């Protein structure tokens, strides 16, 4: 079967010291226990398509009553960071556009709040061009994290030199490579808003970036921040197509289609290896969490992922 929920943690944990206590959820395994078994846990938190939603939805909203809100998300993130040693916080684009906050502040507030929450990186979504390249450049000083994009060439634009194609993070000896890809802008974004930005095939750029990170940089985990969309009825490039045609990507953190996935979905890549696809809807209603546990010596890994509802005074899975 080409699509399935992630399930490889059970076999992995049977071989560890945790087997005698039964199979535990990853977030229930103490870091002290991991240290004793020569294992490392990496916790990846991710958002997408927040679209300037700073406040929670009102309690009388017909669809998302009381959900979301930056302060609540920040509290959840802080709690997880207090519990876990190795956390990465990533965003898959469309930070901008959707509420009067963007109309009034042009993205300043969104990036300042993301910086306060200590995001590690983001990629660029199509709505992040809504105030044009100059508008995006103006707001970038408010972000103390990088924007990562491998397939937008900004050479002849005001954005030249403002993004990086990839970034490597090291957590307890585990090397994590992150790169980003974005959607075709032509026909989706007004030409005047992206100017001379050149779009490159995301499948080709993803292959180049993941090969570089895997074989030249020797990364143990490769993450793609994607603003391509989960999947389409036609042959438009999507996360599902990218997953199936890729070789070295471990997980695709997606965006654009506002798809709510309760857990990451597993696909077989072109080498018949597992690649996960995750996406947590839109508007900051959910926070994605993916935990990897690595054996330090072999670098073998197991994974568990789910999304967390951002609620008032509680956390729900």
Phi and psi in degrees as a GROMACS rama.xvg file:
@    title "Ramachandran Plot"
@    xaxis  label "Phi"
@    yaxis  label "Psi"
@TYPE xy
-81.4624  -18.8395  UNK-2
-128.054  132.108  UNK-3
-158.749  162.191  UNK-4
-74.0526  152.548  UNK-5
-67.188  138.297  UNK-6
-150.441  11.3225  UNK-7
-83.2966  -1.39447  UNK-8
-69.9495  -30.3692  UNK-9
-63.1962  -49.7484  UNK-10
-62.5724  -38.4666  UNK-11
-64.2714  -47.7311  UNK-12
-73.6141  -21.4751  UNK-13
-59.9819  -25.466  UNK-14
-90.9791  1.07848  UNK-15
-107.923  178.056  UNK-16
-67.8238  -11.6056  UNK-17
-79.6062  -14.2042  UNK-18
-61.0707  -35.3925  UNK-19
-66.0556  -21.8369  UNK-20
-99.3156  8.0619  UNK-21
88.3565  174.273  UNK-22
-84.2892  119.787  UNK-23
-101.662  151.425  UNK-24
-63.689  144.302  UNK-25
-57.1122  -39.8665  UNK-26
-73.5241  -3.63236  UNK-27
-97.8176  -3.95261  UNK-28
-86.7376  118.348  UNK-29
-64.7104  144.901  UNK-30
-63.1723  -29.1892  UNK-31
-63.8342  -38.2447  UNK-32
-67.2436  -38.2753  UNK-33
-62.6664  -42.4986  UNK-34
-60.3114  -39.0404  UNK-35
-69.1482  -23.1631  UNK-36
-103.337  13.4228  UNK-37
58.4226  42.4097  UNK-38
-124.633  154.763  UNK-39
-127.932  134.25  UNK-40
-106.218  129.977  UNK-41
-113.021  125.513  UNK-42
-109.806  119.037  UNK-43
-106.896  121.901  UNK-44
-107.08  140.394  UNK-45
-147.663  149.42  UNK-46
-131.536  167.283  UNK-47
-160.651  150.514  UNK-48
51.3424  45.4286  UNK-49
-68.2588  -28.9966  UNK-50
51.5763  49.7477  UNK-51
61.4529  21.0721  UNK-52
-83.3966  94.8676  UNK-53
-85.1923  -43.9071  UNK-54
-91.1209  157.845  UNK-55
-66.7928  158.447  UNK-56
-64.7072  145.543  UNK-57
-62.9345  156.114  UNK-58
-64.7774  -17.7441  UNK-59
-101.749  11.128  UNK-60
-62.8218  132.08  UNK-61
-67.5665  -19.9894  UNK-62
-118.217  -37.9578  UNK-63
-125.674  41.5138  UNK-64
-51.8935  120.21  UNK-65
73.0183  6.18278  UNK-66
-90.8781  155.293  UNK-67
83.9683  -162.578  UNK-68
106.126  130.714  UNK-69
-64.5005  -42.081  UNK-70
-61.226  -41.1175  UNK-71
-67.4501  -42.3638  UNK-72
-61.2554  -43.6851  UNK-73
-59.6216  -37.753  UNK-74
-66.3417  -40.5507  UNK-75
-64.8476  -44.8601  UNK-76
-61.1108  -44.1757  UNK-77
-61.1068  -42.3082  UNK-78
-61.5293  -44.2635  UNK-79
-65.593  -41.1618  UNK-80
-63.4361  -33.5246  UNK-81
-69.7083  -22.8156  UNK-82
-95.7934  -25.004  UNK-83
-120.209  146.11  UNK-84
-84.0027  -34.7889  UNK-85
-123.597  89.9921  UNK-86
-116.936  134.439  UNK-87
-117.211  135.253  UNK-88
-118.134  117.252  UNK-89
-129.376  154.295  UNK-90
-131.36  143.472  UNK-91
-105.025  21.149  UNK-92
100.915  171.898  UNK-93
60.7319  53.6986  UNK-94
-69.0398  -35.7759  UNK-95
-93.1676  164.33  UNK-96
75.3166  125.895  UNK-97
144.196  -19.9724  UNK-98
-139.81  167.421  UNK-99
-61.3501  -18.3281  UNK-100
-60.0969  -39.8588  UNK-101
-70.4071  -41.3308  UNK-102
-59.686  -35.6469  UNK-103
-85.2261  -41.6808  UNK-104
-111.07  -5.77103  UNK-105
67.9594  17.8205  UNK-106
105.904  -8.60953  UNK-107
-58.5873  -48.3525  UNK-108
-63.7211  -42.6552  UNK-109
-59.8153  -46.7939  UNK-110
-72.0203  -34.2532  UNK-111
-65.3501  -40.4456  UNK-112
-69.4035  -38.8846  UNK-113
-62.4049  -38.3864  UNK-114
-65.0768  -40.2126  UNK-115
-64.335  -32.2379  UNK-116
-81.5478  -2.66478  UNK-117
63.993  48.8612  UNK-118
-61.0132  143.855  UNK-119
-91.2835  -28.0147  UNK-120
-172.13  160.196  UNK-121
-144.925  156.612  UNK-122
-105.185  -179.481  UNK-123
-106.271  127.668  UNK-124
-98.7118  166.413  UNK-125
-61.3371  -34.5858  UNK-126
-76.173  -11.065  UNK-127
-73.1411  -6.98959  UNK-128
-94.6855  3.26891  UNK-129
-64.6168  -23.1896  UNK-130
-102.427  20.4704  UNK-131
77.7118  171.799  UNK-132
-63.8172  -37.3381  UNK-133
-64.5633  -38.7662  UNK-134
-65.71  -37.1015  UNK-135
-68.8804  -45.4729  UNK-136
-59.3949  -40.5434  UNK-137
-59.0263  -34.6599  UNK-138
-89.392  -17.4019  UNK-139
-57.4437  -33.1081  UNK-140
-61.3082  -16.9995  UNK-141
-80.8496  -6.76674  UNK-142
-103.846  121.275  UNK-143
-97.3901  28.4836  UNK-144
-134.208  157.287  UNK-145
-84.2601  153.212  UNK-146
-98.5718  126.393  UNK-147
-111.322  122.709  UNK-148
-148.558  123.651  UNK-149
-98.1279  -17.3729  UNK-150
-121.807  9.54004  UNK-151
-105.37  118.637  UNK-152
-97.4275  110.174  UNK-153
-99.8761  18.8912  UNK-154
-51.315  -48.6836  UNK-155
-100.968  39.2608  UNK-156
-136.504  169.078  UNK-157
-62.1275  -16.6677  UNK-158
-85.9034  2.19858  UNK-159
-55.7694  127.026  UNK-160
78.4054  4.98075  UNK-161
-95.2296  -8.54095  UNK-162
-123.652  166.845  UNK-163
-126.57  150.212  UNK-164
-76.4325  -25.1407  UNK-165
-162.574  166.666  UNK-166
-148.063  144.454  UNK-167
-112.803  130.747  UNK-168
-115.569  141.249  UNK-169
-120.035  123.023  UNK-170
-126.038  110.859  UNK-171
49.0806  43.9389  UNK-172
85.0052  -6.45871  UNK-173
-90.785  124.142  UNK-174
-96.831  121.12  UNK-175
-116.769  118.906  UNK-176
-101.378  132.021  UNK-177
-123.886  130.311  UNK-178
-134.999  166.588  UNK-179
-131.619  148.403  UNK-180
-135.717  147.1  UNK-181
-123.17  166.91  UNK-182
-79.4206  157.222  UNK-183
-58.5969  127.152  UNK-184
-86.3709  -30.4035  UNK-185
-61.6656  124.161  UNK-186
87.976  -12.0353  UNK-187
-110.381  -36.1022  UNK-188
-120.529  138.625  UNK-189
-56.668  131.55  UNK-190
-52.8421  -37.3361  UNK-191
-65.9371  -21.0913  UNK-192
-83.9591  -22.5109  UNK-193
-116.808  -4.93069  UNK-194
52.1977  -124.846  UNK-195
-90.6184  15.5639  UNK-196
-58.3895  128.404  UNK-197
-102.821  132.773  UNK-198
-99.1796  130.686  UNK-199
-112.538  150.713  UNK-200
-54.0244  119.101  UNK-201
-66.5897  -27.1728  UNK-202
-66.4065  -42.3496  UNK-203
-67.9139  -45.9012  UNK-204
-67.2637  -35.9918  UNK-205
-65.2444  -40.2374  UNK-206
-63.2426  -43.3952  UNK-207
-64.5267  -47.2969  UNK-208
-65.2601  -44.9963  UNK-209
-68.9286  -35.7889  UNK-210
-65.1981  -44.2741  UNK-211
-60.4016  -46.5164  UNK-212
-67.6773  -37.2997  UNK-213
-75.0715  -48.8043  UNK-214
-100.254  -30.6934  UNK-215
-92.7179  -37.3301  UNK-216
-97.7172  -6.75612  UNK-217
58.4754  42.0862  UNK-218
-72.8102  143.062  UNK-219
-88.0322  -21.9759  UNK-220
-142.559  132.283  UNK-221
-121.808  123.559  UNK-222
-114.227  131.279  UNK-223
-106.344  121.925  UNK-224
-89.3118  113.379  UNK-225
-119.06  131.671  UNK-226
-114.648  46.9349  UNK-227
-95.3392  -28.107  UNK-228
103.909  146.773  UNK-229
-65.1839  -59.6762  UNK-230
-162.375  161.261  UNK-231
-133.511  162.131  UNK-232
-72.9126  -27.8787  UNK-233
-95.6437  -165.057  UNK-234
-93.1404  14.0787  UNK-235
-56.6502  138.247  UNK-236
-62.3999  129.776  UNK-237
-137.389  177.008  UNK-238
-63.6848  -37.2389  UNK-239
-64.7018  -44.3099  UNK-240
-63.7581  -44.5689  UNK-241
-59.1396  -45.0424  UNK-242
-58.4844  -46.4335  UNK-243
-69.6945  -30.7032  UNK-244
-94.7227  -5.56224  UNK-245
-80.8097  172.605  UNK-246
-127.302  -38.237  UNK-247
-120.564  4.01464  UNK-248
-82.4562  135.317  UNK-249
-91.4416  -39.9237  UNK-250
-149.767  139.122  UNK-251
-108.86  117.799  UNK-252
-96.7037  107.657  UNK-253
-100.153  179.195  UNK-254
-165.241  -170.968  UNK-255
83.669  -46.0381  UNK-256
-89.1228  0.705158  UNK-257
55.5991  42.546  UNK-258
-88.1349  126.373  UNK-259
-90.8241  108.789  UNK-260
-108.876  118.847  UNK-261
-64.3048  -36.5539  UNK-262
-135.788  157.936  UNK-263
-60.8289  148.723  UNK-264
-104.091  137.086  UNK-265
-97.3711  133.589  UNK-266
-127.104  158.389  UNK-267
-91.1444  128.979  UNK-268
-83.0322  -171.088  UNK-269
-68.7557  -13.9361  UNK-270
-102.162  12.3512  UNK-271
64.3844  27.5903  UNK-272
-106.121  157.392  UNK-273
-75.6437  133.56  UNK-274
-131.577  134.701  UNK-275
-98.0631  147.395  UNK-276
-124.178  127.119  UNK-277
-129.237  147.822  UNK-278
-160.686  141.592  UNK-279
-122.401  48.23  UNK-280
73.5282  -119.678  UNK-281
-164.32  172.381  UNK-282
66.378  13.6303  UNK-283
72.1837  19.9795  UNK-284
-69.9419  -31.9524  UNK-285
-131.125  155.777  UNK-286
-118.484  126.069  UNK-287
-82.4528  143.74  UNK-288
-134.653  129.006  UNK-289
-131.514  121.646  UNK-290
-106.248  127.369  UNK-291
-110.08  138.247  UNK-292
-116.333  124.599  UNK-293
-109.301  141.421  UNK-294
-79.7824  126.666  UNK-295
-60.0193  -42.062  UNK-296
-79.0087  -51.1343  UNK-297
-82.5164  -21.7844  UNK-298
65.6683  15.3703  UNK-299
-65.6558  150.026  UNK-300
-139.941  153.409  UNK-301
-125.798  158.513  UNK-302
-142.318  147.318  UNK-303
-145.05  136.002  UNK-304
-143.986  154.599  UNK-305
-165.077  172.512  UNK-306
-114.062  149.276  UNK-307
-113.416  124.075  UNK-308
-71.0772  135.105  UNK-309
-91.9151  102.92  UNK-310
-117.76  171.159  UNK-311
-81.4752  118.585  UNK-312
67.8935  12.9273  UNK-313
-156.649  163.152  UNK-314
-119.167  127.206  UNK-315
-124.303  140.107  UNK-316
